[in-house]
Amino acid sequence: MAGLALTGGRAARAQVAPNTATTYLHPTDVRDARALWVNPAGLATLSEASVVLDVTVGDPGARGRLRQLTAGFDSRGFSFGYQRDVFDGGRRGHTYRLGIGESSAGLSAGLATAIYRGDTKGTGLDVGVRYEAAAALTVGGVVTNLGQPTVRGLRQVVTFVPGATLRPFGPDAAVSTHARITTSEVVSYSFGLRWRWGGKAGGGRRLPVQLLARLDTDRGLRRGAFAFGLSLGGADMVGAVVATPGDVSGVDALSLYGLSTRSMVRRR
């Protein structure tokens, strides 16, 4: 899985910044260390270990400034992550996250707890599931912010995030969608495409390349934001994602990342 996410300026000004991975990935299409932030059930879907590092810059260019730094790892369903946010006015936020996932017969479940520090104290809990309903279809979802912690003065509302991923042409191409729903209303919808090609070809190898695009809308399906990503590499991957407003009038944020994955299955 390639791509990286971004955190826009609006989130930074609000003093509560979502992790960059949640702004471009989908809860049914992530299976590496980034699943800790998106859907902890994804931590249990593969026998592998992975580490990730990403940096997000807001308003890239002459006025650009560091907005978020994330680092994390997962190994056999256990994961740890750290997120550092830089808000307007010089305030800093720190989030420590622990997660664990288990799977059986195509059904995966996981939970992750977030510990918020930096001008605040709070603890939240996310619970996620995903199910391989067919060879080409994955369904699942996450319940976030259980416990409804108050982070830097803002209460985090319990939110249900159901989603689905369809892979009509195999694992290298995917169409995903998910929604964000609180107890009082539908907040937003997201739609994404992922396409990967490259790898072994004939007797040689080609560098794997992956493209992604995601559209976020409000509950009326009005465009709110786009994310576009490009990554290079397979087990060792580097990539970038840009975030734009719904009218694509500029670039809100740029994220650069590295992801390294190793199989934990022993060969005989």
C-alpha positions in Angstrom: 0.0 0.0 0.0 1.4 3.3 -0.9 0.7 6.9 -0.3 0.8 9.2 2.6 -1.5 11.5 4.2 -1.7 15.1 5.0 -3.0 17.4 7.7 -4.5 20.7 6.5 -4.2 24.1 8.0 -7.8 24.0 9.3 -7.0 21.0 11.6 -3.9 22.7 12.8 -5.7 25.9 13.7 -8.4 23.9 15.5 -5.7 22.5 17.9 -6.7 18.9 17.2 -4.9 17.4 14.2 -5.9 14.0 12.7 -3.0 11.8 11.8 -2.0 12.3 8.2 -2.8 8.6 7.3 -6.5 9.1 8.1 -6.8 11.8 5.4 -5.9 9.7 2.4 -6.2 6.0 3.4 -9.4 4.0 3.9 -10.2 1.7 6.8 -10.6 -1.4 4.5 -7.4 -0.8 2.4 -4.5 -0.4 4.8 -2.4 -3.3 6.2 0.9 -1.9 7.4 2.0 0.3 10.4 -0.4 3.1 9.3 -3.3 0.9 10.1 -2.7 1.9 13.7 -4.2 5.3 12.9 -6.8 4.3 10.4 -8.2 0.9 11.4 -6.3 -1.3 14.0 -7.9 -4.4 12.5 -5.5 -4.0 9.5 -2.6 -4.7 11.8 -3.5 -8.4 11.9 -4.1 -9.1 8.2 -0.5 -9.9 7.2 2.4 -11.7 8.9 4.8 -8.9 8.6 6.7 -6.1 10.3 6.8 -2.6 9.1 8.1 0.8 10.1 6.9 4.2 8.8 8.1 7.8 9.0 6.3 10.8 7.5 6.6 14.5 7.6 3.8 16.9 6.7 4.4 20.6 5.7 1.5 23.0 5.6 1.2 25.7 2.8 4.4 24.3 1.1 6.5 27.0 -0.5 8.0 30.2 0.9 5.5 30.3 3.8 5.5 26.5 4.5 6.1 25.2 7.9 6.3 21.8 9.6 2.8 20.7 10.8 3.1 17.1 11.7 5.7 14.3 12.2 4.7 10.7 12.6 6.8 7.6 13.3 5.6 4.0 14.1 6.0 0.3 13.7 4.0 -2.9 13.7 5.1 -6.5 14.2 2.7 -9.5 14.2 -0.3 -7.4 15.1 1.3 -5.2 17.8 2.0 -1.6 17.0 3.2 1.6 18.5 3.1 5.1 17.0 4.1 8.7 17.9 2.6 11.9 16.4 4.0 15.4 17.0 1.9 18.4 15.9 2.8 22.0 15.5 -0.1 24.4 15.8 -0.5 28.1 15.2 0.8 30.2 18.0 3.7 27.9 18.7 1.7 25.2 20.6 2.8 21.6 20.4 0.8 18.4 20.6 2.0 14.9 21.3 0.0 11.7 20.7 1.2 8.2 21.7 -0.7 5.3 20.3 -0.7 1.6 21.1 -2.6 -1.0 19.0 -3.1 -4.7 18.7 -5.0 -6.8 16.1 -6.0 -10.5 15.7 -7.5 -12.4 12.7 -9.1 -15.7 11.9 -10.8 -17.1 8.8 -10.8 -13.7 7.0 -12.2 -11.7 9.9 -9.8 -9.3 11.7 -10.4 -7.2 14.8 -8.2 -4.7 16.6 -8.1 -1.9 19.1 -5.9 1.1 19.6 -5.6 3.5 22.5 -4.4 7.1 22.1 -2.7 9.1 24.9 -2.8 12.8 24.3 -0.2 15.2 25.8 1.1 18.7 25.1 -1.1 21.3 26.9 -3.6 18.6 27.5 -4.2 15.2 29.1 -6.6 12.6 27.7 -7.0 9.0 26.5 -9.2 7.7 23.7 -9.9 4.2 22.3 -10.7 3.0 18.7 -12.1 -0.4 17.9 -12.0 -1.7 14.3 -13.0 -4.8 12.3 -12.6 -5.9 8.7 -13.8 -8.9 6.8 -12.7 -10.4 3.5 -16.2 -10.9 2.2 -14.9 -12.3 -1.1 -11.6 -12.5 -3.0 -12.3 -9.0 -4.5 -14.2 -7.4 -1.6 -13.3 -6.2 1.9 -15.8 -4.6 4.2 -15.2 -3.2 7.7 -15.3 -0.2 9.9 -14.0 1.6 13.0 -15.6 3.2 16.1 -13.3 6.1 17.1 -13.0 8.3 20.2 -14.6 5.9 22.7 -14.4 7.7 26.0 -14.8 11.0 24.2 -11.6 12.6 25.5 -11.2 16.4 25.6 -8.1 17.4 23.7 -6.8 21.0 24.2 -10.3 22.1 25.0 -12.2 20.2 22.3 -14.3 17.2 23.0 -13.6 14.3 20.6 -17.0 12.8 19.6 -17.6 9.1 19.1 -17.6 8.5 15.4 -18.5 5.4 13.3 -16.5 5.0 10.1 -17.9 2.1 7.9 -16.2 1.4 4.6 -15.6 -1.0 1.7 -12.9 -1.8 -0.8 -13.5 -3.5 -4.2 -10.6 -5.0 -6.2 -12.2 -5.9 -9.5 -8.8 -6.6 -11.3 -6.8 -8.1 -8.5 -4.8 -6.6 -5.6 -3.0 -4.0 -7.6 -6.2 -1.9 -8.3 -8.7 -0.9 -5.7 -11.8 1.3 -5.4 -12.7 2.4 -1.8 -15.3 4.4 0.0 -16.1 5.2 3.6 -18.3 7.5 5.6 -18.0 9.3 9.0 -21.1 9.2 11.1 -21.6 10.6 14.6 -24.6 9.8 16.9 -26.4 12.9 15.5 -25.5 13.1 11.8 -23.6 11.9 8.8 -20.5 14.1 8.7 -18.8 13.2 5.4 -18.1 10.7 2.7 -14.8 9.7 1.1 -14.1 8.0 -2.3 -10.7 6.7 -3.4 -8.8 5.0 -6.2 -5.5 3.1 -5.9 -3.5 1.7 -8.8 -0.1 -0.1 -8.7 2.0 -1.5 -11.4 5.6 -2.8 -11.8 7.6 -5.5 -10.1 8.8 -8.6 -11.9 8.6 -8.5 -15.7 10.1 -11.2 -17.9 13.5 -12.0 -16.5 14.1 -8.6 -14.9 12.4 -6.3 -12.5 10.7 -3.0 -12.8 10.4 -0.5 -9.9 6.8 -0.7 -8.5 4.9 2.5 -8.9 1.6 3.4 -7.2 -0.8 6.2 -7.7 -3.7 7.1 -5.5 -6.5 9.7 -5.4 -9.1 10.5 -2.8 -12.1 12.9 -2.7 -13.7 14.0 0.5 -17.2 15.5 0.5 -19.6 16.8 3.0 -22.9 15.0 3.8 -24.4 16.7 0.7 -21.7 15.2 -1.5 -20.2 18.7 -2.1 -16.5 18.5 -2.8 -14.4 19.4 0.3 -10.8 18.2 -0.4 -8.6 16.1 -2.7 -5.5 14.0 -2.0 -3.2 12.8 -4.7 -0.3 10.4 -4.0 2.6 8.9 -5.8 5.0 6.2 -4.4 8.0 4.3 -5.6 9.2 0.9 -4.4 7.9 -2.3 -3.0 9.1 -3.6 0.4 11.1 -0.3 0.8 8.9 2.5 -0.4 9.1 6.3 -0.6 6.3 8.6 -1.6 4.5 11.9 -1.5 0.9 13.1 -1.1 -0.5 16.5 -1.8 -3.7 17.9 -0.3 -5.8 20.4 -2.2 -9.1 22.2 -1.5 -12.2 20.9 -3.3 -11.8 23.4 -6.2 -8.1 22.4 -6.6 -7.1 26.1 -6.4 -3.9 25.5 -4.5 -1.9 23.1 -2.3 -2.8 23.0 1.4 -0.2 20.4 2.5 2.6 18.2 1.3 3.5 14.9 3.0 6.7 12.9 2.4 7.1 9.4 3.8 9.1 6.3 3.9 7.8 2.8 4.6 9.7 -0.4 5.0 8.0 -3.8 5.3 9.5 -7.3 5.9 7.7 -10.7 5.9 7.6 -12.5 9.2 6.9 -15.9 7.6 9.8 -18.3 7.8 10.8 -20.1 4.7 11.6 -23.8 4.9 
